[in-house]
Amino acid sequence: MDTLSYKTVSVNKESANKQWVIVDAQNAVVGRMSAVVAMVLRGKHKPSFTPHADCGDNVIVINAAKVRFTGNKWSQKEYVRHTGYPGGQRITTASELMEKNPVAVVEKAVRGMLPKNRLGDELFRNLHVYAGSEHPHQAQQPSVLNINSIK
């Protein structure tokens, strides 16, 4: 038995094989789609996954304005923020946020599923969300990712 062939491969940012993928969010449930996008951003779908390195793919999400929630989340789901002043807590429902900024709904869902540290901030920069079907990343030749094919 050759024990030298069983070496653990640790991928760093330079040696990671990063791809560009595109996800169509039309009629997709926000949480389920975001879980797949976060997994691809993190790189957990690759056999060379390294927990402490940015080895995931760059993800483009199009049609973010056409996502959907299940149940009564349009009226019951709340996004809470604080202005920093006393009594400055502001609450926005999902329908209000979708009307104002549909990109933020998908971004907030994906960001909440990434690590809460410097690596998570770096991974979030690999996410590009667009409300419509147009995006400026044609030069990267993104491959289409079917969110129902990855579990």
C-alpha positions in Angstrom: 0.0 0.0 0.0 1.5 3.3 -1.1 0.7 5.8 1.6 2.2 8.7 -0.4 -0.8 8.6 -2.8 -3.2 9.5 0.0 -2.2 13.1 0.6 -4.9 15.6 1.5 -5.1 18.4 -1.1 -5.5 21.8 0.4 -6.7 24.4 -2.2 -5.8 28.0 -1.9 -7.2 31.0 -3.7 -4.6 30.8 -6.5 -5.0 27.0 -7.1 -8.8 26.9 -6.9 -10.5 26.2 -10.2 -13.1 29.0 -10.1 -15.8 28.9 -12.7 -18.6 31.3 -13.6 -22.2 30.0 -13.3 -25.5 31.6 -13.9 -28.7 30.9 -12.0 -32.2 31.8 -13.3 -34.2 32.7 -10.2 -37.5 33.0 -12.1 -40.3 31.2 -10.0 -37.7 29.9 -7.6 -38.3 29.8 -3.9 -36.0 32.3 -2.2 -34.7 30.1 0.6 -34.1 26.9 -1.5 -32.4 28.8 -4.3 -30.2 30.7 -1.8 -29.1 27.5 -0.1 -27.8 26.2 -3.4 -26.2 29.5 -4.4 -24.5 29.7 -1.0 -23.2 26.2 -1.3 -21.7 26.9 -4.8 -20.2 30.2 -3.6 -18.5 28.3 -0.7 -17.3 25.5 -3.0 -18.9 22.7 -1.1 -20.0 21.0 -4.4 -16.4 20.4 -5.4 -14.3 17.5 -4.3 -11.4 19.8 -3.5 -13.4 21.8 -0.9 -11.2 23.6 1.6 -13.1 25.2 4.5 -10.7 28.1 5.1 -10.2 29.2 1.5 -12.3 30.8 -1.3 -12.5 27.8 -3.6 -16.1 28.4 -4.7 -17.5 29.6 -8.0 -18.6 33.1 -9.1 -22.4 33.1 -9.3 -24.7 35.3 -11.4 -28.3 35.4 -10.3 -30.7 36.8 -12.9 -34.5 37.5 -12.7 -34.3 38.3 -8.9 -37.5 40.3 -9.2 -39.4 37.1 -10.1 -38.6 35.0 -7.1 -41.3 33.7 -4.8 -41.9 32.9 -1.1 -43.9 30.1 0.2 -46.8 30.5 2.7 -47.5 34.0 4.0 -43.9 35.2 4.0 -44.7 38.2 1.7 -46.5 39.9 4.6 -45.1 38.1 7.6 -41.4 38.0 6.9 -39.6 41.0 8.4 -36.2 42.5 7.7 -34.9 44.4 10.8 -32.3 47.1 10.7 -31.2 49.9 13.1 -30.2 53.4 12.3 -27.8 53.7 15.2 -29.9 56.3 17.0 -32.1 55.7 20.1 -35.4 54.3 18.9 -34.0 53.8 15.4 -35.2 50.3 14.8 -36.8 50.0 11.3 -38.8 47.0 10.1 -39.5 46.2 6.5 -41.7 43.4 5.2 -40.6 41.2 2.3 -43.2 42.7 -0.1 -42.0 46.2 0.7 -38.4 45.3 0.2 -39.2 43.5 -3.1 -41.0 46.6 -4.3 -38.1 48.9 -3.3 -35.1 46.7 -4.2 -35.7 43.1 -5.5 -31.9 42.4 -5.6 -31.7 42.9 -1.8 -34.1 40.1 -1.1 -31.8 37.5 -2.8 -28.6 39.1 -1.4 -29.9 39.1 2.2 -31.0 35.5 1.9 -27.6 34.3 0.5 -25.5 36.4 2.8 -27.3 34.9 5.8 -26.2 31.4 4.7 -22.5 32.3 4.3 -19.9 32.3 7.2 -20.0 35.4 9.5 -16.3 36.2 9.2 -13.8 37.6 6.7 -14.1 34.6 4.5 -17.9 35.1 4.2 -17.3 38.8 3.2 -14.9 37.6 0.5 -17.3 34.9 -0.7 -20.2 37.4 -0.9 -18.1 39.5 -3.4 -18.4 36.6 -5.8 -22.2 36.9 -6.0 -23.7 39.1 -8.7 -27.5 39.6 -8.6 -29.6 41.3 -11.2 -33.4 42.1 -11.2 -33.8 41.4 -14.9 -32.5 38.9 -17.3 -29.6 41.1 -18.6 -26.2 41.0 -17.0 -22.8 42.4 -18.0 -20.8 39.2 -17.5 -21.1 37.7 -21.0 -17.3 37.8 -21.4 -16.8 35.3 -18.6 -18.9 32.7 -20.6 -20.9 31.5 -17.6 -22.4 28.0 -17.6 -26.0 27.6 -16.7 -26.6 26.0 -13.3 -29.9 24.2 -12.7 -30.6 24.7 -9.0 -32.8 21.6 -8.9 -29.9 19.3 -9.9 -27.6 20.1 -6.9 -28.7 19.0 -3.5 
